[in-house]
Amino acid sequence: MSRMVRKQLYIEKRQDDMLKRRAKAQGVTEAELVREALDAPVLPASRAFHPDEDAWDSFLRFVRRLAHRGSRRARRAVPSSDRGWTRDDLYEERIGRWVRS
């Protein structure tokens, strides 16, 4: 066993009660429980991150489709003659909704 170093720390009353109960239930010292807690991984295995493979695959397909399409700027602009309306037509129509004669 490695050389031990004495430490003192403050814990809440509820933590002290819990530590005493667990130590008694497991038949170990409170210090052993504290050492085990310090050596334990940050996330217990039951709470470790496990990505949803189907969701991840779906997300990757979506991103690849977007990348394949390219940006809006890269796509050819539709001439107003093909649309049947112009930006000015839209402005006039929308402003007409709010202007009262």
C-alpha positions as CSV (number, residue, x, y, z in Angstrom):
1,M,0.0,0.0,0.0
2,S,1.2,3.5,-0.8
3,R,2.2,6.0,1.9
4,M,-0.9,7.7,3.3
5,V,-1.3,11.4,3.8
6,R,-3.6,12.8,6.5
7,K,-6.3,15.2,5.3
8,Q,-9.1,17.0,7.1
9,L,-12.1,18.3,5.3
10,Y,-15.5,19.7,6.0
11,I,-18.7,18.0,4.8
12,E,-22.3,18.7,5.4
13,K,-24.2,16.9,8.2
14,R,-26.3,14.9,5.6
15,Q,-23.0,13.8,3.9
16,D,-21.6,12.7,7.2
17,D,-24.7,10.7,8.0
18,M,-24.6,9.1,4.5
19,L,-20.9,8.3,4.8
20,K,-21.4,6.6,8.1
21,R,-24.4,4.6,6.8
22,R,-22.5,3.4,3.7
23,A,-19.4,2.6,5.6
24,K,-21.3,0.5,8.1
25,A,-23.4,-1.2,5.4
26,Q,-20.2,-2.1,3.3
27,G,-18.1,-3.0,6.3
28,V,-15.4,-0.5,5.5
29,T,-14.0,2.7,7.0
30,E,-15.3,6.1,6.1
31,A,-11.8,6.9,4.9
32,E,-11.9,4.0,2.5
33,L,-15.2,5.2,1.0
34,V,-13.7,8.7,0.5
35,R,-10.6,7.2,-1.2
36,E,-12.8,5.1,-3.5
37,A,-14.9,8.2,-4.4
38,L,-11.7,10.1,-5.3
39,D,-10.5,7.2,-7.5
40,A,-13.9,6.7,-9.2
41,P,-14.4,8.0,-12.7
42,V,-16.2,11.3,-13.0
43,L,-19.3,9.6,-14.6
44,P,-20.3,6.2,-13.5
45,A,-20.5,3.6,-16.3
46,S,-24.3,3.6,-16.0
47,R,-24.4,7.4,-16.8
48,A,-21.7,7.4,-19.4
49,F,-22.6,9.0,-22.7
50,H,-23.8,6.5,-25.3
51,P,-24.8,8.2,-28.5
52,D,-27.9,7.0,-30.4
53,E,-26.3,5.5,-33.5
54,D,-29.5,5.9,-35.7
55,A,-29.9,9.6,-34.7
56,W,-26.2,10.2,-35.4
57,D,-26.4,8.5,-38.8
58,S,-29.5,10.5,-39.7
59,F,-27.8,13.8,-38.6
60,L,-24.8,13.0,-40.8
61,R,-26.9,12.2,-43.8
62,F,-28.7,15.5,-43.3
63,V,-25.5,17.5,-43.1
64,R,-24.0,15.7,-46.1
65,R,-27.2,16.6,-48.1
66,L,-26.8,20.2,-47.2
67,A,-23.1,20.2,-48.1
68,H,-23.9,18.6,-51.4
69,R,-26.5,21.2,-52.2
70,G,-24.1,24.1,-51.6
71,S,-24.8,27.5,-50.3
72,R,-27.7,29.7,-51.5
73,R,-25.2,32.1,-53.0
74,A,-23.6,29.4,-55.1
75,R,-27.0,28.3,-56.6
76,R,-28.2,30.1,-59.7
77,A,-30.6,33.0,-58.9
78,V,-34.0,32.6,-60.5
79,P,-34.7,35.6,-62.8
80,S,-37.7,37.6,-61.9
81,S,-39.3,36.9,-65.3
82,D,-39.4,33.2,-64.4
83,R,-40.9,33.9,-61.0
84,G,-43.8,36.0,-62.2
85,W,-43.1,38.7,-59.6
86,T,-40.4,41.2,-58.6
87,R,-39.2,42.5,-55.4
88,D,-40.8,45.8,-56.0
89,D,-44.2,44.0,-56.5
90,L,-43.8,42.4,-53.1
91,Y,-42.9,45.7,-51.4
92,E,-45.9,47.5,-53.0
93,E,-48.3,44.7,-52.0
94,R,-47.0,44.6,-48.4
95,I,-46.9,48.4,-47.9
96,G,-50.4,48.6,-49.4
97,R,-51.6,46.4,-46.5
98,W,-50.5,49.1,-43.9
99,V,-51.1,52.4,-45.7
100,R,-54.5,53.8,-45.1
101,S,-56.0,56.2,-47.5
